Amino acid sequence: MVDVHYNMVDVHYNMVDVHYNMVGVHYNMVDVHYNILDVHYNMVDVHYSMVDVHYNMVDVHYNMVDVHYSMVDVHYNMVDVHYNMVDVHYNILDVHYNMVDVHYNMVDVHYNMVDVHYNILDVHYNMVDEQ
């Protein structure tokens, strides 16, 4: 009967582990969500920076007097595009690594569920042995 008690305690702690691993999965999924949002907003920034580059180049064409200053604007907008693309790259990497974390947390959940299963079997067999 003591074995049954300790096996039930093991089941309880394994279920607690499953719970915390699921919480970990939840927070990693939240991180994935916010990283995807970051990627989205950085891509929007890239789009608007490229639109700025386009209109600045149109200004260069139509305003030959302003060629010098418009090309400076183009340069800085291209720098913005570059840094926004770098941000997109790192956010995609963050999404990737968060998805890897989610995967490993799901693997942990799986193995904890297997532990729970075997602990339940232990409880069952101990109860059978007790009879």
N, C-alpha and C positions, 0 to 999 in steps of 0.2 A: 504493500500500500504506500510505503514511503517512496518507492520508485515511481509509482503513479503520480504522487504529489510532485516529485522533482521533474518528472517528464512534463507535467502540466505547467510547472514553472518555466521549463525550457520553452514550451509552446508559447507561453505568454511573452517571454522575452524575444522569441523569434518574431512573434506578431508585432511587438514594439519595433523591432528592427525593420520589419517590412513597412510599418507605418512611417518611420523616419526616412527610409529609402524612397518611399513614395512622395514624402514631403520634398526630399532632395530632387526627385524627378520633376515635381511641380515647379520648384524654384528654377531649375535649369530650363524648363519649358518657358517660364516667364522671361528668363534671360534671352532665350532664343527669340521670343516674341519681340522684346525691346531691341534686340540686335537687328532683327528684320526691319523693324520700324526705322532704326538708324540708317540701314542700307537704303531704305526707301527715300528718306529725307535727304540723304547725301546724293542719291541719284537725281532727285528734284533739283538740288543745288547745282549739280553738274549740268543738268538741262538748262537751267536759267543762266548759268555762266556761259554755256555755249550759245544761247540766244543773245546774250550780251556781246559775245565775240562776233556773231553774225551782224548785229546792228552796228557795231563799231566798224566792221569792215565795209559795210554799206556807206557809213559816214566817210570813210577814207575815199571811197569811189566818188561820191558826190561832192565832197568838200576838200578839194585838193589843197586848199590853204591850211586846212586842219589835219593834213596827213600826218605830220609829226606827232601831234598830241593824240590823235586817234590810234596810231600804232602803239603808243605807250599804253593806252587803255586796253588795247587788244592783248598786249604782253601781260598786263596784270590780270586780266580776265583768264588768260590761258594758265597763268600761275594758279589762280583759283581753281580752274578745272583740274589741274594736276593734283593739287592738294585734296580736292574733293574726291578724285579718283583714288588717291592713296587711302583716304578715309573709307571709301567703299570697299577697297581691297581688305583693309584690316577688319572692317565690320563683317565681311564675308568670312574671314578667318575666324572671328569670334563666333559667328553662327556655326561654323564647322566644328569648332572645339566644344561649343555648348551641346551640339548634337551628339558628339562623341561622349560627353559627360552623361547626357540623357541615356545613351545606349548602355554605358557601363552601369548606370544606376538601375536601368531596367534589368540588366544581367544580375545585379545584386538582389533586386526584388525577386527575380526568378529563383535564384539559389536559396534565398530566405524562405520562399514558398515551398521549395523542395524540402528544406529543413523542417518547416512546419508539418509537411506531409509525413515525413519520417518520424517526427516526434508524435504525431497523432497515431501512427502505426505502433510506435513503442507503447503509448498509453493503451491502445487496444490489446496488444499482445500481453502487456503486464496485467491487464484486467482479466484476460483469458487465463493467464498463469495463476492469478489469485484464486480463480474458481476451482 
